[in-house]
Amino acid sequence: MPPKKRKQKKRTRTTKTKRHKCSFCNKRFKEPHNLREHVRRHTGEKPYKCNFCDKSFVGSSGLKAHERTHTGERPYPCNYCDKRFSNCTNLQLHERTHTGEKPYKCKYCGHRFCQSADWKEHERRHRGEKPYACHHCDKCFASSSNRRQHEILHTGRKPHKCTQCDKAFADRSALNSHRRIHTGEKKYKCSHCDKSFSHSQPCKVHERLHTGEKPHKCNYCDKWFRDLSNCKVHERLHTGEKPYKCQYCDQSFTHGASCKRHERLHTGEKIPRPHKCKHCEKYFSTPAHCRLHERTHTGEKPFKCTYCDRKFSDSSLRRRHERTHTGEKPYKCKVCDKAFRDLSSSKRHVWMHTGEKPYKCKHCDKRFNQPANCKTHERKHSGLRPFKCSYCDKFFKEPSAVKIHEKRHTGTKAHKCNYCDKRFTDLSNCKVHERVHTGEKPHKCKHCGKAFSQMTTCKRHERIHTGETPFKCKYCDKRFIQKVYCRKHERIHEKEKH
């Protein structure tokens, strides 16, 4: 669309030296009124008061722009569309979405930005500079907005309330974003596909899937990210930082969501699940979890591996799979030198060192270090086998067992040994086989230190020390260390019957 013609005032440029110096810092200004406004930022003086509310401002321009939020006045029209804006700066930023102009270039990596604030913050990340210190603790930040967001953790102040529900927010922009949940408005459209978003930031991050752009670099390694929040969460793997503290105990977490989930264990509060699946009666706490579940009905797999033809329903599953191609193992054990492709495997491994088993069976005293193993065990008590094979009438206790079984029908052997030409239907069998080549024996006996390549072999061995005989004959009271010996014994009874 060609730009609308608008009368523009002719400006004559005069080169002026910055003669006016701030007495608090080394900043210089061309005009005395710019210096006066700047000095007020140091002194905290705000002489310009709003006629409609209690807010005050350091300069008259800030006051005028604010009062337009009350009056609804928008005197600045866009040259390319029908949008209007309350201040000139917002108009300029908006017009760059039409022109694609990015006037601010990073001197370290060449990346370009349409906003000076984003450009400055980006360059600070290269320099490791964090000039914005929290007023309540020793933490420092690369941008003032990040500092403001952090300080809410100390003050808890949330003055902006939603009129349709009880939620409150620290800033007006967050409230405006929240309101779109109620209205269903999705005004931000992807320029590459038909997807629409209720917020501008998720739209920008989504567009980077099309462009391949990853503007956020980790300060500790060579990894780049599409989204700043993912970059920050990743950096906590390097620093070990856990900024989210439980209100009820001493536990700390790297994610705010993990902390909230944990706190509900103390309060007994149930997670609200407002999002209903289109295909069944299931409800979910977030729209993302609901969409992910709906793909189990539709069979949709939008995330394709960049190295092979495999597709996935979830981007995290694709990332984990791609690490089998790249060999990347970013999660390292602090006790030993072992590294893992995903965080859950790393946690399970750490529990081998600590002996921690947080998941307890509802029917007996057995404990487990994985929730999936606990659920599978509980099905032994209930006899439930909810997972059916797509090719025959067999039912299974766990979905992984169905997948392995179905591969026997299809003949699929996706996992190849790195040392020979042998192929396997599931990854765990492939890993166990590779230990024949490497000689690795990661499972050690607690009692004598003997090492084994498989955990099941290690457990069987440990029963020699403990005297545990978990397998009982169904015809008599005899008990056995191994299931195979128990079955052999039961056949003696079965022969006697015949």
N, C-alpha and C positions, 0 to 999 in steps of 0.2 A: 504494500500500500504506500503510495507516495505521501510524503509529509504534508500536513496542512500548512498553508502560508500564514505566518504570523508576523506582525510588525515587531521589529526589534530595534531597540534604541542603539544608536551609534555610540560606541565607547572609544574614547581617545586614551591610549595607554601612555602613561608617564612613568618613567623609571625613577623610583624613589628608594633611597637608602633606608635601612631599618635603624633609625636613630634612637628610638625609644626603648630603653632596656628595663626589664623587670628587676626589682630590688630583691625578690625572693629566689629567682632562678636566673639562668643566663639567656632566657628567651628575649628576642628583640622584635619590635613591631614598627611598621611604617607610619601608622596613624596613632595619635595619643588616645583616642577613644577605644581602639583595640587593646592597648596596654591597660587602660582602666578596667575594662571588662575582664581581662586575663587576671589582673591582680585580685579581683574579687573571688576568683576561684581559690586563691591561697587564703584569703581572709575569711571566706565563708559568707561575705556580705551579699544579700539578695534584695536590692531596693525596689525591684519591679514586681508588684503584687497583682495577681489575677483578680479581675472584677467579679468572677463567678464562683471561685473556690479559694481555699487557703494557700494555694501554691505560690511560691516566690521564685524569681529568676535573677541571674547576674546581669543579663542584657535585655534591651527592649525587643530585639528580634526574636529571642527565645520566648518572651511573653506573648508577642503577637501570634507566633505559630501555635502556642498552647491554647490561647483564647479561641482560635478557630476550631479546636476540638469541641468547644462548648457551642459555638454559633453555627457550626457545620459549614462555614464558608470555605470554598476551595477555588481560589482565584487563578490557579496555574493549570491551564489545559495542556494535555499531551498533543504533540504535533502529528502523531501517527494513529491514535485511537481516541475514543470518546472519554477516556478517564481524565479526572481532574484531581489536583492535589492542593493541600493546605500550605505547603512551603516549596520553595524553588529547588532545594536540595533533593527532596523526594521525587520531584518531577524529573530532574537530571538522571537520577539512578534508574527510574522507570524507563526513560527513553532509551537507555543503553540496552534494555531487554529487546527493543526493536532493532537497534543498529548493530548490536553485538560488540559495541565498543568496550575495550578493556584498557584504559589509559595507564594503569599502574603496573609496572613491571618489576618483579623481584630481581635484585642485583646478584643474588646467589645462585638461583636455579633457572631464571628466565620465565617463570610462571607469571601470568598476567591476571589482573583483578579489575572489576568495575567499581569497587568501593575502596577508598583510601584506608578505611579502618581495617578491612580484611587484609589488605596489602601490608600495612604496618605490623599487624599481629603475626602474619606469616613470616616476615623477615625477623621478628623477635624470636621465633621458633628456631631459625637457623643460628642466631647468635646465642640462644639459650637465655635470653634476657627476659626477666619477669619484674617489671617496675611497679606493678600494682599490689601493694601489701594489704592483707586483711587487717581491719581495725581491731579485731578481737583475738587473733592468734598470729603465729609466725609465718603463715602460708603466703606465698606470692604468686601472682598471675600475670600472664602475657597480655590480657585485655581487661578493661574495667568492667565489661559485662560479665565475664567469668568471675571476677571478684564479687560483684553484686549478687550473683547467683549463689556463690559460696557463703556469703555473709548471712543469707537467709537461714542457713543451718544453725547459726548462733542466735539470731534474733527471733526467728520463727514468724516474722511479720508478713502477713498476707492480706493487704487492704482491699484487693479487688475481688468482689464476690459475684458469682454467677447468679442471675435472677431466676433461673429455671431449676437449679439444684443447689445443694449446700456447699459446693466446692468453692475454695478461695485461692487466690493466686498472688504472687509477689509483684508481678508487673502486668500492665494493661495488655501488652501484646500476647502474653500467655492466656489471659482471659478471652481475648478475641479469638484465638486459635481454638480454645475449649468450646466456645459458643457454636462453632461450626459442627461439632459432634451432634448438638441438638438440631441444628437446621439442616444438616446433611450436605451443606454447600461444599463443593470442590472446585474452587476457582483457578487452581494452578494446574495447567495442562502440559504434559510432556511434549516437547517439540519434535520427538522422534517416533512416538507411538500414541495410541488413543487413551492411555492412562491419565487419570486426573487425581489431584490431591487436595486436601483441605488446607495444607500448610505449604509454604514456599520451600522450606528446607528439605523435607522428604522428596519433593519434586526435583530439586537440584541434585540430591544424592542419587535418585533414580536415573536421571539423565546421564550420570557418569557411568552407568552400566552400559549405555549405548556408546559413549565416547571413549570409554576405557580410562578416563582421567582419574588420577589418584593424587590430590594435591597435598595431603597431610602425611608428613614423614615422621617416623619414630625417632626420638632424640637419642636412642641407645643402640639401634640397629638399622639396617638398610630397608626396612619394611615401609611401604607406602599404603595409605588408606583413602577410600572415597569419602569417609565421614570422620569428622574431628572427634566425635564421642568414642567411636571404635578405636581410634588412635590412642586416646587417653586411657581407655580400659586396657589396651595392649601394653602400654608403657608401665602399668602397675605390675605386670609380670616381671619386668626388669627391676623395678624399685621395691616390690613387695608391699607397696602402700595399700592399706585397707581403710579408706576414709569414712566408711559407713559403720557406725557403732550401734549395737543393740541397746535399747533403753533399759532393758531388764537384766542383762548379764554382761559379761566382759568380752563377748565375741565381737569381732570386726569383720567387715566384708568389702570386697572390691566393687561390687555392684549394689546400687540402691535397692533394686528389685529383690535381690537375694536377702538383704537385710530385712525388708518388709515381710517376706515369706517366713523368715526365721522368727520375727517378732509375733507373728500370728500363732506360733507354737506356744508362746507364753500367754497370750490373751485369749486363745481359743476362738478368735474371730474367724468367720468363714470368708473365703475370697469371693467377692461379688462376681457373678458370671452373667453379664447382660447380653452377650453375643451368641445368638442361636444359629446352629448349622441349618442350611437351606434343605439338606437332604435327610436329616434325622433329628431326634429330639435332644441332642447334646448341646450344652451351653459352655461358653468359654469366657475367660476373664479379659482377653484382649482381642481385637479384630484380626491381628496377625495370627494368633493361635487358631482362631476360627477358620481363617482362610487355609492354613496349613492342613487342618483336619479335613476340610471340604475336598482337598486334593486326593484324599484316600477314596472318596466316592467317585470323583470325576476321572481319576487316573492321570491328571495333569502333572507334567514334570517339566517346568519351564527353565530349570537351571542345567545347562549342558556343560560337561567337562571340556576344558580348553585343550586337553591332551588326547582324549579318546571320544567315542560316540555315546558314552553313558550319560543319562539324564537323571535329574533328581528333583524331588518335590520341594526341597528346602535348600537354601544357599549354604547353610552350615554343613549339611551332608556333602554338598559338592566340594566345599573347601577341604573337608577331612579326606575325601576321596582323592583330590588333586595332590595331596601330600604323599600319597602312595607313588605317584609319578615323580614328584620333585625330590622325595626323600627327606623333606623338611620335618623336623621334630622340635617344635618351639617350646614344649613344656618339659622342663628339667626337674628331676628329683633332687631335693636339697640334701638328702641323706646319702644317696649314692650317685653315680654318674649317668644313670639311665635317663633317656629322653623319650618323649611320647608325642604322637601326632595330635592328640586331643586332650583337653583338660580333664574330662571324666576318667580316662585311662590313667592319667597322672595321679589323680586323687585316690583311685582304687589301689594303685601301686604303693602310695604313701601309707595306706592303711595296713599293708603287709608288714611295714616296718613298725608301726605303732600298735598293731593288733586290734585296732578300733573296728567294731562291728555295730554301727548305729541302728540297723534295721532288725526289729524283733518279730518273730512269727506270732500271729494272733492265737494260734492253737497250741503251741508248745514253747519251750524256752530257747529254742534255737535262734541264733543271731546271725546277721549277714552284713557284708560291707557294701552290697549293692541292692537297691530296691527291687530291681528286676529279678534277682536271684531269690529274694524273700517272697515275692509274689508267686514265682514258679514253685517254690517249696510249699507254699500254702495250698496250692492246687493239689498236692499229694494228699492233703487232709480232706479237701472237698471233693476230689475226684474229677474236678472240672477240666475239660479239654476244649477251650473255645475256638481254637484255630484249625480250620479245615483246609485240606489240600485241594487245589483247584482241579487236579487231574484224577483223583481217586477219593474214596470215602473215608480216608484216614483223618483222625483228629489229633491235635497236639496241644501240649500245655503252654508252649511259648511260640511267638511268631518266628523267631530265628530258626527253630526246629522245622517249621513248615517250609521256610525258604530253602534250607539245606535239602529237605526231602524232595521238594519240587524240582530241584536241579537234577535229581536222579531220573525224573521223567524226561526232562528236556535235554539232559546230557551236558549241561553248561558247566564248564570248569574255568571260571574267570580268573582264579588266582594261580599264578605261575611261580615256581621256586626260582629265587635269584641265583642259585648255584647249579641247577640242573634243569632238564626239560620237563620234569614232573609238573602236573597241573592238579588243582584241587577245587572242590565245589565250595568250600568255605575258607575264610582267611585264617581262622584259628588253627585248623589242621595244617595249612601251609606253613605257618609260623613254627609249629611244633616240628614239622619235617625239616625246616631249615636249620634247626638246632643240631640235627645229625651231621650237617656239614660244618657248622661253626663250633660245635662242642659246648655250646652255652648251656649252663644248668642253673637257671635263676631261682629255683625253689629249694630252700634249705630246710632241713629237719630242725625243729626247735630243741630237740633233745640231744642229738649227737653231731649236728653240723653237716651231715651227709647231704649232697646236692643232687637235684633231679631236674630233668628237662621238662617234665610235666607236673602240674600241681596235683592231679589225681594220684599219680605214682607216689608223690611226697606224702599225701594224706594217708594212703594205704600203709606206707612205711611207718609213719608216726603211731599207727594203731598197735604196732609191735611193742612200742615203748609204753603206751597208755593202757594196753589190754582191752581197748574198746572193741566190741563186737556188735556193730549196728544192724547186721542182717540176720533176721530170725526165720527159721524154718516154719512154713505154714502148717506142717503136719505134726511137728513135735517141738520141744522147748530148746532144741539146739540152736546156738548162735555162731556167726562167722565174721571174720575180719573183712572178707571180700564177697561181693554179690555172686561172682562166678562159682565160688566154693559152695555157697548156699544153694544155688540152682542145681549143682552137681549132686549135692546131698538129697535134695527134694526128688530127683529122678529115681533114687533108690526106693523111696516110698511109693512113687507112681508105678514102678515095675512090680512091687509087692502086691499092689491092688489088683493088677491085671494077672 
